[in-house]
Amino acid sequence: LTDTESESSYYSPQKVKSREVLCLEQEGITIEVLMMGEPFFNCQIGFVGCRALCLKGIMGVRDFEENLNRREEDAVFFSCGDNLKSKGMTYLTNSLFDYRSPENNGVKAEFILDSANHKETYTEIVGMQRFGAFYMDYLYTMENSSSEGSQDFSVLNTEELVPTAQETSMKRLVVGPLDIRLHSSAVHRILKMVTCAMDHEYEPYCKPQQETTEACHGPATPEEISRLEEFIPTRLTSVTLLQVSVTVSMAEFNLLHALIPVILGYKATPRPVSVPVFQPLHPLPSVQFQVERVNFDHSEPMYGPELVTTVSSLSQPPENLLHHCYAHLYLKVFGFQAGLTCQDRTGSFLPLISIIPSFSTAIYGKLIQLPAFW
């Protein structure tokens, strides 16, 4: 955060000083891309560990100054995954930085270039064993559905409703053990970053696109309907959170009255803010939420406008086609529980006093695509 020096003279330009209030650290980052022309594309991203911690004071509150002699563990409010020292060099597996890889041993590497073997090989367990904090796997395939042996993918007509090539797109994101501690120092730093981003005079970088309705190219032919019923390109997104713990502690200081109005869209007022004196509270009462696993799945048609314009023109569309005109959302929560706890002087939490016993639930919802066409 930057601020102007108050002791600058009248004739000299104002000096700007900066204070570091947040630090984000990541370890063991890997990005791998495998591509075979247009029919196959895969990108895998992962990292071993990640954490965020508080630095120095914020908005005049001296909560993490050097003279306070607070432990580094108290400053960490976000941690995910493992430590690189304990995890080892697993994130380099089969890369050119791995001495055991085929290329480094004079052997030609074999690559997986079909979706079935890819899904069997690169599972969630394999990704977490290699990384530990975050694993993303994006897979796009374009398979020839015709009986002809040669297919020119470069001349694929995007205006056709259903191309002869069957396209699939799948994104999987897995986040490992996640520990979030929302104490006053973390909350005010996060909201201060949001406030700085929203308190601006310039036009927004992007604006929501207006939904346009264009005339359909005409009634769908029986051939188009039959090809649609055979295969519809779909985008699948899957997000998994493992072993999540969120702790909300009692407020040690409060400056939200100076941050919330800006976040809500009101103009920031230059009035002085009374700065409380920070005193660490021990023990610190807290509410803790724990979840063993969260799964979020989302699917939508790859070519939504073309599909909707065709299906909506039918007087009685088939159930299968109507199903793909929706975006489907699935949320599954396993082992959710909440309770009261207390943080002692060593930074550890006492056993949880259960308020909400552990339970599991699932939610499903769907959203029609381009509702103006219906």
N, C-alpha and C positions, 0 to 999 in steps of 0.2 A: 504494500500500500504506500502511496506517495502523499506527501504533505509539504506545504511551503514553510520555510524557516521564518519564524516570527521576528527574529532579531536582524533581519536584512535591513540595510539602510534605505533611505528614500530614493537615492539616486542610483543605487546599484540594482541590477536585475534580481528578482526573487530567486532564492536558492531552493531547490527541491531535495528533500530527504526521503529515503525509502526505508520501510520496515518489512522484514520478512515475517509473515504470520502463519504461513502454511508450508508444509513440505510433503511431497508425494514421492515415494521410493518404489521402484520395481526391480525385480531380479529375474535373470534367466529368461530373456525374451527371445522367441523364435517365430519366424515367418517363413512358411514354405509354400511354394506355388508349383503345381504340376499341370501342364496344359498339353493337349494334343489337338492342335487346330481348333475348330469350333465344336466338334462333337463332345469333347471332354475338358472340363476345367475344374480344378480343385485348389482351394487355398486353406491352409491351416495356420492358425495363430494361437500362441499360448505363452504364458509366463508362469514362473515358479512361485513367486511371492510378491505381495504388494502391501504397502501400509502407508498411512497418512498420519502426520503428527503436527502438533501446534508448536509455533515458534514465537518467542518474545511476547509482548503484550499487544492488545487490540483495543482500539477506541479509548485509550487511556487507562484501561484496566491492566495492571501489571500482574498477570497470572502465571506467566512463564518467563520471567526475567532470570538472568544468570545468578543474581544474588539470592534467589529464593531456594536454590539447591534442591529443586524438585527432580524426582527420578524421571528418566526417559520413558519408562512404561506409563507414567501418568499422562504424558503428552500424546501418546498414541491413541487415536480414537477410531481408526479403521485398520483392520488387518485381515489379510486373506491369503490362504495357501500356506506354504512352508518356507523355511529359511534355506537359502541356497547352500549354506555350509552343511546342513543336515540332509538336504535332499540329494545333493551330489550333482553330477553332470548329465542326468537323464534327459534334460531338455535338448541335448545335442545328438540324441540317438539317430543314427542313420543319416546324419548330415555330413558334409565334407569336413566338419570340425571334429568328427568322431573317428578315432583311429581304427575302430572296428567296422566301419562302413565298407561296403563292397568296393567302392571306387578307390579307397585308400589301401586296398589289399589286392589290386590288380584284377578284380572280378567285375564283370559287367553287371550293373544294377538292373533288377527287374522291377518294373513299375506296375501298379494296379490301375488299369484303365477302363474298368467297368464298374457300374454302380453297385451291383450285388456283392462282389468281392470287397469293394471299398467299405461298405457298411458292416460287413462281417469282420474286417480287419481293424478298422479305426472305430472302436466302440468308446462309450463314455468311460469305462474303466481304464482302457488303454490310455486315453487322453489325460485322465487324472493321475495315473501312475507316472506318465512322462513329465507332466507339468505340476499340477497341484493347486494352483490358484485359479487359472482361467484357461479354457480351451474352446476354440471356435473352429468349426469345420464347415466350409461352404463348398457344396458340390453341385455342379451344373453338367447335365448330360443331354446330348441330342442324338437319339437313336433312330435309324432308318426303319420305318414301319412297312415300307413297300417290299415286294419280293425281288426287286432289281438289286443286283449286287453293287452297283455304283450309284452313289447319290451325291450330287453337287450341292453342298450345304451353302455355298456362297451365293447361290441364286435363289435362296429361300424368300418367297414373297410374303412380306409381313402383312399385306393387306388381305391375304387369304385367312379365313376364319380358323381353319384347322390345317396346318401344314402337314405334309407327308412325313416329316420328321417328328418324332415324339420327344418333347422337351420336358425335363424335370429340373426343379431347383429346390435344394434343401439346405437350410442353415441350422446348425446345432451349436448352441452356446451353453457351456457348463462352467459354473462358478463354484469353486471348492469351499472349504470351511471358511465361514465369513463371520467376523466379530466386529460389531459396530457399537461404540459407546458414545451416546449423545449426552455429554455433560455440557455445562454452560460455555466452557471455552470452545468446544467443537461447534455447538449450535450457532454461536455468535460469529464465528469465523466463516462458517458456511453461508449464513444469511448475509454477511457483509459482502461476500463475493457475488451473491445474487443481486444485492442492492447496487453494487458498482456496475453490474452488467445491465441493469434495467434503468438506471438513472442516466439517460443520454438524450441528446438533442437531435441526433441524425435519424434518417428514415430507417426502418427495419430492413435487414438484409434480404429477407424473403417474406412474401405475403401469401396467404392461403389462396390456392387456385380456385377459381370459380368453376363450378360444375357446368359443363356445356352439354347441350343435347343437340346432336346432329341427326339429320334424317338418315334412316336406314337405307342400305343399298337395294332393298327390296325383300320380298318374302324369301325365307330360306328354302332352298331346294331339298328334296328328299335325300340327295347325296350328302349335302352338308349336315343334315340331321343325323344320318347314319354314321358319318365320320365323327361327329361330336359324341355320339353315344359310345363309340369305340374307345376314344381317348380324348381327354381334356388336359392341356398343360396346367400345372398347379405349382404354386410357390408354397413351400412348407417351412415354417420357422419354429424351432423348439428351444426353449430356454429352461435350464435346470439349475436350481440353487441347492447346495448341499450344506447341511449343518449350519444353519443361520442362527446367530444370537444377536439380539438388539437390546441394549440396556439404556434406559432413560433415567438419568439421575436427577435428584432434587437440585433446583437452581442454586448455584453459589453466588451468582450476580445476574442482573437483568438489565439489558439495554435494548430490548425488543421494541420499545416505544419509538426508538429512533430509526429502526430498520423496517418494521412491518408496513408503515404508511407508504414507503417508496416501493416495496414489493407489490402492494395493492394498487399502485398506479398514481398515487398522489405525489405532488412535487415536494422535494426535500426542503425542509426549512433550515435556515442557517443558525437557529437558536442554539446556544450552548447546551451540552448534555452533561448532566451531573454524573461524575465518575465515581462509582463505589470503590471502596477499598477492598481488595481481594484478600480473603482469608480462607485457606483450605479447610473444609469441613470433614472431620473424621469422628465416627463412621458416617458414610454418605448413603442415605436411603435411596433405593432405586427400584424401578419396575423393569423386569426382564422378560423378553419374549424369545422363545426358542422354537425352531422348526427343524425337523430332521431332513425334510426334502420338499421342494416346491417345483412342480412341473407346469410350464405354460406352453401350449401348442397353438399355433395360428396357421391357418391355411386360407388361401385365396386364389382365384383364377389368375393365370399368368397374363392372359389377354382379356381383361375384364370388359372393356367397352365393346369389343367385337362380339364376345360371348353374350353379353346382356342384350345388345341390339337384336341379335338373332333370336334368342329364346323369348324375349318379351314380345316379339312379333307373332308368336304362335298363340293360337286361341287356347289350346290345351297342351302346355309344354310337359314333356315327360318328367317324372320325379327326379331321375338322375341328373338331367340337365338343370332343373330348377335348384337342386342341391348345390351344384357348383357355382351358381350365381350369388351365393352368399359367402361372406368371410366367416369362418368358423373359429371360435375361441374355446379352448379347454384349459381350465385351471384346476390343478390337483395339489392339495396340501396334505402332507403326511406328518404326524407327530407334532402338531402345534400345541404349545402350552405357554402359560404366562403365570408369573408369580412375583412376590416381593423378595428382595434380597438387600444386602448391605455391603458396601465396600469398606474394608478396614484400612489401617495405616499402611499395610504392606501392598495394597493394590488388589488383593484377591477378594473374591465375593464369597459370602456365606452361602450355605445350602439354600436352595430355592424353597420359599413357602408358597405352595401352589394356590393360585386363585382360579385359574382355568385349567382343569386337568387335561392331559394329552388327548387329542382327538384328531381325526382325519376327515377331510371333506373334499368335494369336487363341485365345480361350477362349469356349466356349458352355456354359451351364448352364440348367436349368429347375427350378422348384420348384412342386409341386402346391399348389393353393389349397385351404384348409380340409381338411386331411388326415383330420380326424375323420369326414367324410362318406363316405370311400371304404373 
